[in-house]
Amino acid sequence: MHRRLEAARIMLARGTSPALAAASAGFYDQSHFTCHFKKAFGTTPRRYADACR
């Protein structure tokens, strides 16, 4: 799980949309991804991506 989250985090930092990052990292759906991302990093994928811009 941590490896998939880290891969998605890197994609988000590079400008990939949360939906595409979730699918590319192997998550079942975006809500599954969002739940795990928020537990691991303390923020939603969209807020993380916005903060990286």
All heavy atoms as atom14 arrays in JSON, in Angstrom:
{
  "sequence": "MHRRLEAARIMLARGTSPALAAASAGFYDQSHFTCHFKKAFGTTPRRYADACR",
  "atom14_mask": [
    [1, 1, 1, 1, 1, 1, 1, 1, 0, 0, 0, 0, 0, 0],
    [1, 1, 1, 1, 1, 1, 1, 1, 1, 1, 0, 0, 0, 0],
    [1, 1, 1, 1, 1, 1, 1, 1, 1, 1, 1, 0, 0, 0],
    [1, 1, 1, 1, 1, 1, 1, 1, 1, 1, 1, 0, 0, 0],
    [1, 1, 1, 1, 1, 1, 1, 1, 0, 0, 0, 0, 0, 0],
    [1, 1, 1, 1, 1, 1, 1, 1, 1, 0, 0, 0, 0, 0],
    [1, 1, 1, 1, 1, 0, 0, 0, 0, 0, 0, 0, 0, 0],
    [1, 1, 1, 1, 1, 0, 0, 0, 0, 0, 0, 0, 0, 0],
    [1, 1, 1, 1, 1, 1, 1, 1, 1, 1, 1, 0, 0, 0],
    [1, 1, 1, 1, 1, 1, 1, 1, 0, 0, 0, 0, 0, 0],
    [1, 1, 1, 1, 1, 1, 1, 1, 0, 0, 0, 0, 0, 0],
    [1, 1, 1, 1, 1, 1, 1, 1, 0, 0, 0, 0, 0, 0],
    [1, 1, 1, 1, 1, 0, 0, 0, 0, 0, 0, 0, 0, 0],
    [1, 1, 1, 1, 1, 1, 1, 1, 1, 1, 1, 0, 0, 0],
    [1, 1, 1, 1, 0, 0, 0, 0, 0, 0, 0, 0, 0, 0],
    [1, 1, 1, 1, 1, 1, 1, 0, 0, 0, 0, 0, 0, 0],
    [1, 1, 1, 1, 1, 1, 0, 0, 0, 0, 0, 0, 0, 0],
    [1, 1, 1, 1, 1, 1, 1, 0, 0, 0, 0, 0, 0, 0],
    [1, 1, 1, 1, 1, 0, 0, 0, 0, 0, 0, 0, 0, 0],
    [1, 1, 1, 1, 1, 1, 1, 1, 0, 0, 0, 0, 0, 0],
    [1, 1, 1, 1, 1, 0, 0, 0, 0, 0, 0, 0, 0, 0],
    [1, 1, 1, 1, 1, 0, 0, 0, 0, 0, 0, 0, 0, 0],
    [1, 1, 1, 1, 1, 0, 0, 0, 0, 0, 0, 0, 0, 0],
    [1, 1, 1, 1, 1, 1, 0, 0, 0, 0, 0, 0, 0, 0],
    [1, 1, 1, 1, 1, 0, 0, 0, 0, 0, 0, 0, 0, 0],
    [1, 1, 1, 1, 0, 0, 0, 0, 0, 0, 0, 0, 0, 0],
    [1, 1, 1, 1, 1, 1, 1, 1, 1, 1, 1, 0, 0, 0],
    [1, 1, 1, 1, 1, 1, 1, 1, 1, 1, 1, 1, 0, 0],
    [1, 1, 1, 1, 1, 1, 1, 1, 0, 0, 0, 0, 0, 0],
    [1, 1, 1, 1, 1, 1, 1, 1, 1, 0, 0, 0, 0, 0],
    [1, 1, 1, 1, 1, 1, 0, 0, 0, 0, 0, 0, 0, 0],
    [1, 1, 1, 1, 1, 1, 1, 1, 1, 1, 0, 0, 0, 0],
    [1, 1, 1, 1, 1, 1, 1, 1, 1, 1, 1, 0, 0, 0],
    [1, 1, 1, 1, 1, 1, 1, 0, 0, 0, 0, 0, 0, 0],
    [1, 1, 1, 1, 1, 1, 0, 0, 0, 0, 0, 0, 0, 0],
    [1, 1, 1, 1, 1, 1, 1, 1, 1, 1, 0, 0, 0, 0],
    [1, 1, 1, 1, 1, 1, 1, 1, 1, 1, 1, 0, 0, 0],
    [1, 1, 1, 1, 1, 1, 1, 1, 1, 0, 0, 0, 0, 0],
    [1, 1, 1, 1, 1, 1, 1, 1, 1, 0, 0, 0, 0, 0],
    [1, 1, 1, 1, 1, 0, 0, 0, 0, 0, 0, 0, 0, 0],
    [1, 1, 1, 1, 1, 1, 1, 1, 1, 1, 1, 0, 0, 0],
    [1, 1, 1, 1, 0, 0, 0, 0, 0, 0, 0, 0, 0, 0],
    [1, 1, 1, 1, 1, 1, 1, 0, 0, 0, 0, 0, 0, 0],
    [1, 1, 1, 1, 1, 1, 1, 0, 0, 0, 0, 0, 0, 0],
    [1, 1, 1, 1, 1, 1, 1, 0, 0, 0, 0, 0, 0, 0],
    [1, 1, 1, 1, 1, 1, 1, 1, 1, 1, 1, 0, 0, 0],
    [1, 1, 1, 1, 1, 1, 1, 1, 1, 1, 1, 0, 0, 0],
    [1, 1, 1, 1, 1, 1, 1, 1, 1, 1, 1, 1, 0, 0],
    [1, 1, 1, 1, 1, 0, 0, 0, 0, 0, 0, 0, 0, 0],
    [1, 1, 1, 1, 1, 1, 1, 1, 0, 0, 0, 0, 0, 0],
    [1, 1, 1, 1, 1, 0, 0, 0, 0, 0, 0, 0, 0, 0],
    [1, 1, 1, 1, 1, 1, 0, 0, 0, 0, 0, 0, 0, 0],
    [1, 1, 1, 1, 1, 1, 1, 1, 1, 1, 1, 0, 0, 0]
  ],
  "atom14_positions": [
    [[0.82, -1.18, 0.0], [0.0, 0.0, 0.0], [0.87, 1.25, 0.0], [0.6, 2.2, -0.74], [-0.93, -0.03, 1.22], [-1.84, 1.17, 1.31], [-3.01, 1.36, -0.04], [-4.06, -0.05, 0.23], [0.0, 0.0, 0.0], [0.0, 0.0, 0.0], [0.0, 0.0, 0.0], [0.0, 0.0, 0.0], [0.0, 0.0, 0.0], [0.0, 0.0, 0.0]],
    [[1.91, 1.24, 0.84], [2.77, 2.42, 0.92], [3.44, 2.72, -0.43], [3.54, 3.88, -0.82], [3.82, 2.26, 2.02], [4.7, 3.45, 2.17], [4.23, 4.64, 2.69], [5.99, 3.66, 1.84], [5.22, 5.52, 2.67], [6.29, 4.95, 2.18], [0.0, 0.0, 0.0], [0.0, 0.0, 0.0], [0.0, 0.0, 0.0], [0.0, 0.0, 0.0]],
    [[3.84, 1.7, -1.13], [4.48, 1.9, -2.44], [3.5, 2.51, -3.45], [3.87, 3.38, -4.23], [5.04, 0.6, -2.97], [6.26, 0.15, -2.23], [6.8, -1.12, -2.8], [7.93, -1.58, -1.99], [8.46, -2.76, -2.09], [7.99, -3.62, -2.97], [9.47, -3.1, -1.32], [0.0, 0.0, 0.0], [0.0, 0.0, 0.0], [0.0, 0.0, 0.0]],
    [[2.27, 2.04, -3.42], [1.28, 2.6, -4.33], [0.97, 4.04, -3.98], [0.83, 4.9, -4.86], [0.0, 1.76, -4.32], [0.2, 0.4, -4.97], [-1.09, -0.33, -5.16], [-1.68, -0.66, -3.87], [-2.95, -1.0, -3.7], [-3.77, -1.05, -4.72], [-3.41, -1.3, -2.52], [0.0, 0.0, 0.0], [0.0, 0.0, 0.0], [0.0, 0.0, 0.0]],
    [[0.87, 4.33, -2.68], [0.62, 5.71, -2.25], [1.78, 6.62, -2.64], [1.56, 7.76, -3.08], [0.39, 5.77, -0.74], [-0.95, 5.24, -0.25], [-0.94, 5.09, 1.26], [-2.07, 6.15, -0.7], [0.0, 0.0, 0.0], [0.0, 0.0, 0.0], [0.0, 0.0, 0.0], [0.0, 0.0, 0.0], [0.0, 0.0, 0.0], [0.0, 0.0, 0.0]],
    [[2.99, 6.15, -2.47], [4.15, 6.96, -2.83], [4.2, 7.22, -4.33], [4.51, 8.33, -4.78], [5.44, 6.27, -2.36], [6.67, 7.1, -2.5], [6.66, 8.39, -1.69], [5.96, 8.47, -0.67], [7.37, 9.33, -2.09], [0.0, 0.0, 0.0], [0.0, 0.0, 0.0], [0.0, 0.0, 0.0], [0.0, 0.0, 0.0], [0.0, 0.0, 0.0]],
    [[3.89, 6.21, -5.12], [3.85, 6.39, -6.58], [2.79, 7.42, -6.96], [3.03, 8.3, -7.79], [3.57, 5.06, -7.27], [0.0, 0.0, 0.0], [0.0, 0.0, 0.0], [0.0, 0.0, 0.0], [0.0, 0.0, 0.0], [0.0, 0.0, 0.0], [0.0, 0.0, 0.0], [0.0, 0.0, 0.0], [0.0, 0.0, 0.0], [0.0, 0.0, 0.0]],
    [[1.62, 7.34, -6.33], [0.55, 8.29, -6.61], [0.95, 9.7, -6.16], [0.66, 10.68, -6.85], [-0.73, 7.85, -5.92], [0.0, 0.0, 0.0], [0.0, 0.0, 0.0], [0.0, 0.0, 0.0], [0.0, 0.0, 0.0], [0.0, 0.0, 0.0], [0.0, 0.0, 0.0], [0.0, 0.0, 0.0], [0.0, 0.0, 0.0], [0.0, 0.0, 0.0]],
    [[1.61, 9.81, -5.01], [2.05, 11.11, -4.51], [3.0, 11.78, -5.49], [2.88, 12.97, -5.78], [2.72, 10.96, -3.14], [3.07, 12.29, -2.49], [3.91, 12.09, -1.25], [5.22, 11.53, -1.55], [6.25, 12.22, -2.06], [6.12, 13.5, -2.32], [7.39, 11.63, -2.29], [0.0, 0.0, 0.0], [0.0, 0.0, 0.0], [0.0, 0.0, 0.0]],
    [[3.91, 11.02, -6.05], [4.85, 11.56, -7.02], [4.11, 12.01, -8.28], [4.4, 13.07, -8.83], [5.94, 10.51, -7.35], [6.85, 10.31, -6.13], [6.75, 10.91, -8.57], [7.76, 9.12, -6.22], [0.0, 0.0, 0.0], [0.0, 0.0, 0.0], [0.0, 0.0, 0.0], [0.0, 0.0, 0.0], [0.0, 0.0, 0.0], [0.0, 0.0, 0.0]],
    [[3.16, 11.21, -8.73], [2.37, 11.6, -9.91], [1.6, 12.89, -9.66], [1.54, 13.76, -10.53], [1.41, 10.49, -10.31], [2.09, 9.31, -10.97], [0.89, 8.1, -11.56], [0.97, 6.92, -10.24], [0.0, 0.0, 0.0], [0.0, 0.0, 0.0], [0.0, 0.0, 0.0], [0.0, 0.0, 0.0], [0.0, 0.0, 0.0], [0.0, 0.0, 0.0]],
    [[1.02, 13.02, -8.48], [0.28, 14.23, -8.14], [1.19, 15.45, -8.14], [0.82, 16.51, -8.62], [-0.4, 14.09, -6.77], [-1.56, 13.11, -6.7], [-1.97, 12.89, -5.24], [-2.74, 13.58, -7.52], [0.0, 0.0, 0.0], [0.0, 0.0, 0.0], [0.0, 0.0, 0.0], [0.0, 0.0, 0.0], [0.0, 0.0, 0.0], [0.0, 0.0, 0.0]],
    [[2.39, 15.28, -7.6], [3.35, 16.39, -7.55], [3.78, 16.81, -8.96], [4.12, 17.97, -9.18], [4.57, 15.98, -6.73], [0.0, 0.0, 0.0], [0.0, 0.0, 0.0], [0.0, 0.0, 0.0], [0.0, 0.0, 0.0], [0.0, 0.0, 0.0], [0.0, 0.0, 0.0], [0.0, 0.0, 0.0], [0.0, 0.0, 0.0], [0.0, 0.0, 0.0]],
    [[3.72, 15.89, -9.91], [4.09, 16.19, -11.3], [2.93, 16.73, -12.12], [3.08, 17.0, -13.31], [4.65, 14.94, -11.96], [5.98, 14.52, -11.39], [6.5, 13.29, -12.07], [7.79, 12.9, -11.51], [8.37, 11.74, -11.7], [7.77, 10.82, -12.43], [9.54, 11.48, -11.16], [0.0, 0.0, 0.0], [0.0, 0.0, 0.0], [0.0, 0.0, 0.0]],
    [[1.74, 16.85, -11.5], [0.61, 17.44, -12.19], [-0.44, 16.48, -12.71], [-1.38, 16.9, -13.37], [0.0, 0.0, 0.0], [0.0, 0.0, 0.0], [0.0, 0.0, 0.0], [0.0, 0.0, 0.0], [0.0, 0.0, 0.0], [0.0, 0.0, 0.0], [0.0, 0.0, 0.0], [0.0, 0.0, 0.0], [0.0, 0.0, 0.0], [0.0, 0.0, 0.0]],
    [[-0.31, 15.21, -12.39], [-1.3, 14.22, -12.81], [-2.59, 14.42, -12.01], [-2.53, 14.75, -10.83], [-0.77, 12.79, -12.57], [0.48, 12.66, -13.24], [-1.72, 11.74, -13.07], [0.0, 0.0, 0.0], [0.0, 0.0, 0.0], [0.0, 0.0, 0.0], [0.0, 0.0, 0.0], [0.0, 0.0, 0.0], [0.0, 0.0, 0.0], [0.0, 0.0, 0.0]],
    [[-3.72, 14.23, -12.63], [-5.0, 14.37, -11.92], [-5.13, 13.26, -10.87], [-4.57, 12.17, -11.05], [-6.17, 14.3, -12.89], [-6.34, 12.97, -13.34], [0.0, 0.0, 0.0], [0.0, 0.0, 0.0], [0.0, 0.0, 0.0], [0.0, 0.0, 0.0], [0.0, 0.0, 0.0], [0.0, 0.0, 0.0], [0.0, 0.0, 0.0], [0.0, 0.0, 0.0]],
    [[-5.85, 13.52, -9.78], [-6.04, 12.48, -8.77], [-6.67, 11.2, -9.31], [-6.27, 10.1, -8.93], [-6.95, 13.15, -7.73], [-6.62, 14.59, -7.84], [-6.38, 14.81, -9.32], [0.0, 0.0, 0.0], [0.0, 0.0, 0.0], [0.0, 0.0, 0.0], [0.0, 0.0, 0.0], [0.0, 0.0, 0.0], [0.0, 0.0, 0.0], [0.0, 0.0, 0.0]],
    [[-7.61, 11.32, -10.22], [-8.26, 10.13, -10.78], [-7.26, 9.29, -11.57], [-7.22, 8.06, -11.44], [-9.43, 10.54, -11.66], [0.0, 0.0, 0.0], [0.0, 0.0, 0.0], [0.0, 0.0, 0.0], [0.0, 0.0, 0.0], [0.0, 0.0, 0.0], [0.0, 0.0, 0.0], [0.0, 0.0, 0.0], [0.0, 0.0, 0.0], [0.0, 0.0, 0.0]],
    [[-6.46, 9.93, -12.38], [-5.46, 9.2, -13.16], [-4.37, 8.63, -12.27], [-3.91, 7.5, -12.49], [-4.86, 10.11, -14.24], [-3.87, 9.46, -15.2], [-4.51, 8.26, -15.9], [-3.39, 10.47, -16.22], [0.0, 0.0, 0.0], [0.0, 0.0, 0.0], [0.0, 0.0, 0.0], [0.0, 0.0, 0.0], [0.0, 0.0, 0.0], [0.0, 0.0, 0.0]],
    [[-3.95, 9.38, -11.27], [-2.93, 8.88, -10.33], [-3.45, 7.65, -9.6], [-2.71, 6.68, -9.42], [-2.54, 9.98, -9.34], [0.0, 0.0, 0.0], [0.0, 0.0, 0.0], [0.0, 0.0, 0.0], [0.0, 0.0, 0.0], [0.0, 0.0, 0.0], [0.0, 0.0, 0.0], [0.0, 0.0, 0.0], [0.0, 0.0, 0.0], [0.0, 0.0, 0.0]],
    [[-4.71, 7.69, -9.18], [-5.3, 6.54, -8.48], [-5.32, 5.3, -9.37], [-4.9, 4.22, -8.95], [-6.72, 6.88, -8.03], [0.0, 0.0, 0.0], [0.0, 0.0, 0.0], [0.0, 0.0, 0.0], [0.0, 0.0, 0.0], [0.0, 0.0, 0.0], [0.0, 0.0, 0.0], [0.0, 0.0, 0.0], [0.0, 0.0, 0.0], [0.0, 0.0, 0.0]],
    [[-5.77, 5.48, -10.59], [-5.84, 4.34, -11.52], [-4.45, 3.82, -11.87], [-4.22, 2.61, -11.89], [-6.58, 4.75, -12.78], [0.0, 0.0, 0.0], [0.0, 0.0, 0.0], [0.0, 0.0, 0.0], [0.0, 0.0, 0.0], [0.0, 0.0, 0.0], [0.0, 0.0, 0.0], [0.0, 0.0, 0.0], [0.0, 0.0, 0.0], [0.0, 0.0, 0.0]],
    [[-3.52, 4.72, -12.11], [-2.16, 4.32, -12.48], [-1.43, 3.62, -11.34], [-0.59, 2.75, -11.58], [-1.36, 5.54, -12.92], [-1.92, 6.12, -14.07], [0.0, 0.0, 0.0], [0.0, 0.0, 0.0], [0.0, 0.0, 0.0], [0.0, 0.0, 0.0], [0.0, 0.0, 0.0], [0.0, 0.0, 0.0], [0.0, 0.0, 0.0], [0.0, 0.0, 0.0]],
    [[-1.74, 3.99, -10.12], [-1.08, 3.38, -8.96], [-1.75, 2.07, -8.55], [-1.26, 1.39, -7.65], [-1.08, 4.36, -7.79], [0.0, 0.0, 0.0], [0.0, 0.0, 0.0], [0.0, 0.0, 0.0], [0.0, 0.0, 0.0], [0.0, 0.0, 0.0], [0.0, 0.0, 0.0], [0.0, 0.0, 0.0], [0.0, 0.0, 0.0], [0.0, 0.0, 0.0]],
    [[-2.86, 1.74, -9.18], [-3.49, 0.45, -8.94], [-4.6, 0.44, -7.9], [-4.94, -0.62, -7.38], [0.0, 0.0, 0.0], [0.0, 0.0, 0.0], [0.0, 0.0, 0.0], [0.0, 0.0, 0.0], [0.0, 0.0, 0.0], [0.0, 0.0, 0.0], [0.0, 0.0, 0.0], [0.0, 0.0, 0.0], [0.0, 0.0, 0.0], [0.0, 0.0, 0.0]],
    [[-5.18, 1.58, -7.6], [-6.28, 1.62, -6.66], [-7.57, 1.26, -7.36], [-7.76, 1.56, -8.53], [-6.38, 3.01, -6.0], [-5.3, 3.25, -5.0], [-4.11, 3.84, -5.38], [-5.45, 2.85, -3.68], [-3.09, 4.05, -4.47], [-4.44, 3.06, -2.76], [-3.26, 3.65, -3.15], [0.0, 0.0, 0.0], [0.0, 0.0, 0.0], [0.0, 0.0, 0.0]],
    [[-8.48, 0.64, -6.61], [-9.75, 0.17, -7.17], [-10.58, 1.32, -7.7], [-11.14, 1.23, -8.78], [-10.52, -0.6, -6.09], [-11.86, -1.09, -6.55], [-11.97, -2.14, -7.46], [-13.02, -0.5, -6.08], [-13.2, -2.58, -7.88], [-14.26, -0.93, -6.51], [-14.35, -1.98, -7.4], [-15.56, -2.41, -7.84], [0.0, 0.0, 0.0], [0.0, 0.0, 0.0]],
    [[-10.69, 2.38, -6.93], [-11.4, 3.57, -7.37], [-10.85, 4.78, -6.64], [-10.03, 4.65, -5.74], [-12.92, 3.45, -7.2], [-13.35, 3.21, -5.77], [-12.59, 3.52, -4.84], [-14.47, 2.71, -5.57], [0.0, 0.0, 0.0], [0.0, 0.0, 0.0], [0.0, 0.0, 0.0], [0.0, 0.0, 0.0], [0.0, 0.0, 0.0], [0.0, 0.0, 0.0]],
    [[-11.31, 5.95, -7.01], [-10.76, 7.18, -6.46], [-11.1, 7.33, -4.98], [-10.28, 7.84, -4.21], [-11.25, 8.39, -7.25], [-10.48, 9.65, -6.9], [-10.81, 10.81, -7.81], [-11.52, 10.65, -8.79], [-10.3, 11.96, -7.48], [0.0, 0.0, 0.0], [0.0, 0.0, 0.0], [0.0, 0.0, 0.0], [0.0, 0.0, 0.0], [0.0, 0.0, 0.0]],
    [[-12.26, 6.88, -4.54], [-12.61, 7.02, -3.13], [-11.73, 6.12, -2.25], [-11.34, 6.52, -1.15], [-14.09, 6.71, -2.89], [-14.39, 5.37, -3.19], [0.0, 0.0, 0.0], [0.0, 0.0, 0.0], [0.0, 0.0, 0.0], [0.0, 0.0, 0.0], [0.0, 0.0, 0.0], [0.0, 0.0, 0.0], [0.0, 0.0, 0.0], [0.0, 0.0, 0.0]],
    [[-11.4, 4.95, -2.75], [-10.47, 4.05, -2.04], [-9.11, 4.72, -1.92], [-8.48, 4.71, -0.86], [-10.39, 2.73, -2.81], [-9.51, 1.7, -2.2], [-8.48, 1.12, -2.89], [-9.5, 1.15, -0.98], [-7.87, 0.24, -2.12], [-8.47, 0.24, -0.94], [0.0, 0.0, 0.0], [0.0, 0.0, 0.0], [0.0, 0.0, 0.0], [0.0, 0.0, 0.0]],
    [[-8.66, 5.3, -3.0], [-7.39, 6.02, -3.01], [-7.42, 7.2, -2.05], [-6.5, 7.39, -1.25], [-7.11, 6.5, -4.44], [-5.98, 7.48, -4.57], [-4.72, 7.2, -4.12], [-6.2, 8.72, -5.18], [-3.67, 8.11, -4.25], [-5.17, 9.63, -5.32], [-3.91, 9.32, -4.85], [0.0, 0.0, 0.0], [0.0, 0.0, 0.0], [0.0, 0.0, 0.0]],
    [[-8.48, 8.0, -2.1], [-8.58, 9.19, -1.25], [-8.54, 8.81, 0.23], [-7.86, 9.46, 1.03], [-9.87, 9.98, -1.57], [-9.81, 10.39, -2.93], [-10.01, 11.2, -0.68], [0.0, 0.0, 0.0], [0.0, 0.0, 0.0], [0.0, 0.0, 0.0], [0.0, 0.0, 0.0], [0.0, 0.0, 0.0], [0.0, 0.0, 0.0], [0.0, 0.0, 0.0]],
    [[-9.24, 7.77, 0.6], [-9.27, 7.31, 1.99], [-7.87, 6.95, 2.48], [-7.42, 7.41, 3.53], [-10.21, 6.12, 2.11], [-10.32, 5.44, 3.77], [0.0, 0.0, 0.0], [0.0, 0.0, 0.0], [0.0, 0.0, 0.0], [0.0, 0.0, 0.0], [0.0, 0.0, 0.0], [0.0, 0.0, 0.0], [0.0, 0.0, 0.0], [0.0, 0.0, 0.0]],
    [[-7.16, 6.15, 1.72], [-5.81, 5.73, 2.11], [-4.81, 6.88, 2.05], [-3.93, 7.0, 2.91], [-5.33, 4.56, 1.25], [-6.0, 3.27, 1.62], [-5.67, 2.57, 2.75], [-6.99, 2.58, 1.01], [-6.42, 1.49, 2.83], [-7.23, 1.47, 1.78], [0.0, 0.0, 0.0], [0.0, 0.0, 0.0], [0.0, 0.0, 0.0], [0.0, 0.0, 0.0]],
    [[-4.93, 7.74, 1.06], [-4.04, 8.89, 0.93], [-4.19, 9.82, 2.12], [-3.2, 10.26, 2.71], [-4.33, 9.64, -0.37], [-3.3, 10.66, -0.74], [-2.24, 10.31, -1.57], [-3.35, 11.96, -0.26], [-1.27, 11.25, -1.92], [-2.4, 12.9, -0.6], [-1.35, 12.54, -1.43], [0.0, 0.0, 0.0], [0.0, 0.0, 0.0], [0.0, 0.0, 0.0]],
    [[-5.42, 10.08, 2.51], [-5.67, 10.99, 3.64], [-5.14, 10.41, 4.94], [-4.58, 11.13, 5.76], [-7.16, 11.27, 3.75], [-7.49, 12.41, 4.68], [-8.94, 12.82, 4.57], [-9.21, 14.01, 5.46], [-10.6, 14.45, 5.36], [0.0, 0.0, 0.0], [0.0, 0.0, 0.0], [0.0, 0.0, 0.0], [0.0, 0.0, 0.0], [0.0, 0.0, 0.0]],
    [[-5.28, 9.1, 5.14], [-4.74, 8.45, 6.34], [-3.22, 8.54, 6.38], [-2.62, 8.76, 7.42], [-5.16, 6.98, 6.4], [-6.58, 6.76, 6.81], [-6.89, 5.28, 6.83], [-8.36, 5.04, 7.08], [-8.68, 3.6, 7.04], [0.0, 0.0, 0.0], [0.0, 0.0, 0.0], [0.0, 0.0, 0.0], [0.0, 0.0, 0.0], [0.0, 0.0, 0.0]],
    [[-2.59, 8.38, 5.22], [-1.13, 8.37, 5.16], [-0.5, 9.75, 5.2], [0.54, 9.96, 5.84], [-0.67, 7.64, 3.89], [0.0, 0.0, 0.0], [0.0, 0.0, 0.0], [0.0, 0.0, 0.0], [0.0, 0.0, 0.0], [0.0, 0.0, 0.0], [0.0, 0.0, 0.0], [0.0, 0.0, 0.0], [0.0, 0.0, 0.0], [0.0, 0.0, 0.0]],
    [[-1.12, 10.73, 4.53], [-0.5, 12.04, 4.37], [-1.25, 13.19, 5.04], [-0.77, 14.32, 5.02], [-0.3, 12.35, 2.88], [0.57, 11.34, 2.18], [0.04, 10.49, 1.23], [1.92, 11.23, 2.49], [0.84, 9.55, 0.59], [2.73, 10.29, 1.86], [2.19, 9.45, 0.9], [0.0, 0.0, 0.0], [0.0, 0.0, 0.0], [0.0, 0.0, 0.0]],
    [[-2.42, 12.93, 5.59], [-3.15, 13.93, 6.33], [-3.88, 14.97, 5.5], [-4.35, 15.97, 6.04], [0.0, 0.0, 0.0], [0.0, 0.0, 0.0], [0.0, 0.0, 0.0], [0.0, 0.0, 0.0], [0.0, 0.0, 0.0], [0.0, 0.0, 0.0], [0.0, 0.0, 0.0], [0.0, 0.0, 0.0], [0.0, 0.0, 0.0], [0.0, 0.0, 0.0]],
    [[-4.0, 14.75, 4.23], [-4.71, 15.66, 3.34], [-5.27, 14.87, 2.17], [-4.87, 13.73, 1.93], [-3.8, 16.8, 2.86], [-4.57, 17.78, 2.16], [-2.69, 16.31, 1.96], [0.0, 0.0, 0.0], [0.0, 0.0, 0.0], [0.0, 0.0, 0.0], [0.0, 0.0, 0.0], [0.0, 0.0, 0.0], [0.0, 0.0, 0.0], [0.0, 0.0, 0.0]],
    [[-6.18, 15.48, 1.45], [-6.74, 14.8, 0.29], [-5.78, 14.9, -0.89], [-4.94, 15.8, -0.93], [-8.09, 15.42, -0.12], [-7.87, 16.76, -0.54], [-9.09, 15.37, 1.02], [0.0, 0.0, 0.0], [0.0, 0.0, 0.0], [0.0, 0.0, 0.0], [0.0, 0.0, 0.0], [0.0, 0.0, 0.0], [0.0, 0.0, 0.0], [0.0, 0.0, 0.0]],
    [[-5.9, 14.0, -1.86], [-5.04, 14.08, -3.03], [-5.16, 15.41, -3.78], [-4.16, 15.96, -4.25], [-5.51, 12.91, -3.9], [-6.1, 11.94, -2.95], [-6.72, 12.79, -1.87], [0.0, 0.0, 0.0], [0.0, 0.0, 0.0], [0.0, 0.0, 0.0], [0.0, 0.0, 0.0], [0.0, 0.0, 0.0], [0.0, 0.0, 0.0], [0.0, 0.0, 0.0]],
    [[-6.37, 15.95, -3.9], [-6.57, 17.21, -4.62], [-5.86, 18.36, -3.9], [-5.19, 19.16, -4.53], [-8.07, 17.51, -4.74], [-8.4, 18.9, -5.29], [-7.84, 19.19, -6.66], [-8.4, 18.3, -7.64], [-7.91, 18.11, -8.86], [-6.86, 18.78, -9.25], [-8.45, 17.26, -9.68], [0.0, 0.0, 0.0], [0.0, 0.0, 0.0], [0.0, 0.0, 0.0]],
    [[-5.99, 18.42, -2.59], [-5.31, 19.48, -1.83], [-3.8, 19.34, -1.91], [-3.08, 20.32, -2.01], [-5.77, 19.49, -0.38], [-7.17, 20.02, -0.23], [-7.55, 20.15, 1.2], [-8.92, 20.67, 1.29], [-9.58, 20.78, 2.4], [-9.02, 20.44, 3.56], [-10.81, 21.24, 2.39], [0.0, 0.0, 0.0], [0.0, 0.0, 0.0], [0.0, 0.0, 0.0]],
    [[-3.32, 18.1, -1.89], [-1.88, 17.88, -2.03], [-1.41, 18.35, -3.39], [-0.4, 19.04, -3.5], [-1.56, 16.39, -1.83], [-0.09, 16.12, -1.98], [0.78, 16.31, -0.91], [0.46, 15.7, -3.18], [2.14, 16.09, -1.03], [1.82, 15.48, -3.32], [2.65, 15.67, -2.25], [4.0, 15.46, -2.38], [0.0, 0.0, 0.0], [0.0, 0.0, 0.0]],
    [[-2.14, 17.99, -4.43], [-1.76, 18.39, -5.8], [-1.78, 19.9, -5.93], [-0.87, 20.48, -6.54], [-2.71, 17.74, -6.81], [0.0, 0.0, 0.0], [0.0, 0.0, 0.0], [0.0, 0.0, 0.0], [0.0, 0.0, 0.0], [0.0, 0.0, 0.0], [0.0, 0.0, 0.0], [0.0, 0.0, 0.0], [0.0, 0.0, 0.0], [0.0, 0.0, 0.0]],
    [[-2.79, 20.54, -5.38], [-2.87, 22.01, -5.44], [-1.71, 22.66, -4.7], [-1.19, 23.68, -5.15], [-4.21, 22.5, -4.87], [-5.39, 22.15, -5.77], [-5.16, 21.8, -6.95], [-6.53, 22.23, -5.27], [0.0, 0.0, 0.0], [0.0, 0.0, 0.0], [0.0, 0.0, 0.0], [0.0, 0.0, 0.0], [0.0, 0.0, 0.0], [0.0, 0.0, 0.0]],
    [[-1.3, 22.09, -3.6], [-0.2, 22.64, -2.81], [1.15, 22.5, -3.54], [2.06, 23.3, -3.32], [-0.1, 21.96, -1.46], [0.0, 0.0, 0.0], [0.0, 0.0, 0.0], [0.0, 0.0, 0.0], [0.0, 0.0, 0.0], [0.0, 0.0, 0.0], [0.0, 0.0, 0.0], [0.0, 0.0, 0.0], [0.0, 0.0, 0.0], [0.0, 0.0, 0.0]],
    [[1.25, 21.52, -4.42], [2.5, 21.31, -5.18], [2.63, 22.26, -6.35], [3.71, 22.36, -6.93], [2.56, 19.86, -5.68], [2.8, 18.66, -4.37], [0.0, 0.0, 0.0], [0.0, 0.0, 0.0], [0.0, 0.0, 0.0], [0.0, 0.0, 0.0], [0.0, 0.0, 0.0], [0.0, 0.0, 0.0], [0.0, 0.0, 0.0], [0.0, 0.0, 0.0]],
    [[1.58, 22.96, -6.71], [1.62, 23.85, -7.87], [2.09, 25.22, -7.47], [2.09, 25.72, -6.46], [0.25, 23.95, -8.51], [-0.11, 22.63, -9.13], [-1.42, 22.71, -9.84], [-1.76, 21.33, -10.19], [-2.96, 20.91, -10.38], [-3.97, 21.72, -10.28], [-3.2, 19.67, -10.69], [0.0, 0.0, 0.0], [0.0, 0.0, 0.0], [0.0, 0.0, 0.0]]
  ]
}
